[in-house]
Amino acid sequence: MRTCPDPPVFCGMSGRTEAPAPPHTPAAADTRDAGPLAADISRGVFWLLSLTWGLPMTLAGSLTAAVIRLMGVRPHREGYCFYFALGEHWGGLSMGPFIFTDRSPTLRIRDHEHGHSIQNCRLGLLMPFAVNIPSAARYWYREFLIRVRKRRPKRGYDDIWFERRATELGTAFFSRRDFPKKQEPTQ
C-alpha cells in the first residue's frame, strides 16, 4: 500500500495514510444544527428529499449503481445509503444516497461520504455545482500534487467548507444513530 510522505499526514480521500478519524462520540458530533436537515435526519425525510430536491444526484447515483451492479458488485446498506465497494486505493464518491468506495475504506471515508449524502438533501439542485464538481476538481488537483509533483498539498482535505461539513455531518449522523458498530476493514 502506498503512503504519503511523513505519515500520518492526511493526503486526501485516496485511501492512503491519513490522520486519525474523529471519535464517534456525541461530544464530537456537530451540535450547531437543528431542524429537519440536521445530521439527525430521519430515514423518511432523507429519502423524500433525495427523491425530490436532491433528485439530480440521486438519478446520477442510481445510473452509476445500475452499471456497477451489472458488473457483479453487490451493494449493502450503511446508514440510509446503498454502499458499493470496488477497486483499490481510490477513496470514495457519493452520488445522492449511493456511496461508492474502494474495497478498504476507513471509517472516516465512509462517514465523510455519508455526510455528502446528507448534504445532497440540504443542497438539492445546487449540490453538483456547490459540492460535487468543486470536490472532484480539488481531489484530482491534490492527487496531481501528490503523484506527479511528489509534494503534499498545503492544506488538509477538510480545510474547505463542503469537505469539512461532510465529515461533520457523517460523524454526527453515526454518533446519534443506533446502527450496528462499523468496523475498520481487515487488510
C-alpha positions, 0 to 999 in steps of 0.5 A: 500500500502506498503512503504519503510522505511523513505519515500520518499526514492526511493526503486526501480521500485516496485511501492512503495514510491519513490522520486519525478519524474523529471519535464517534462520540456525541461530544464530537458530533456537530451540535450547531444544527437543528431542524429537519436537515440536521445530521439527525435526519430521519430515514423518511425525510432523507429519502423524500428529499433525495427523491425530490430536491436532491433528485439530480444526484440521486438519478446520477447515483442510481445510473452509476449503481445500475452499471456497477451492479451489472458488473457483479458488485453487490451493494449493502446498506450503511446508514440510509445509503446503498454502499458499493465497494470496488477497486483499490486505493481510490477513496470514495464518491457519493452520488445522492444516497449511493456511496461508492468506495474502494474495497478498504475504506476507513471509517472516516471515508465512509462517514465523510461520504455519508455526510455528502449524502446528507448534504445532497438533501440540504443542497438539492439542485445546487449540490453538483455545482456547490459540492460535487464538481468543486470536490472532484476538481480539488481531489484530482488537483491534490492527487496531481500534487501528490503523484506527479509533483511528489509534494503534499498539498498545503492544506488538509482535505477538510480545510474547505467548507463542503469537505469539512461539513461532510465529515461533520455531518457523517460523524454526527449522523453515526454518533446519534444513530443506533446502527450496528458498530462499523468496523475498520476493514481487515487488510 
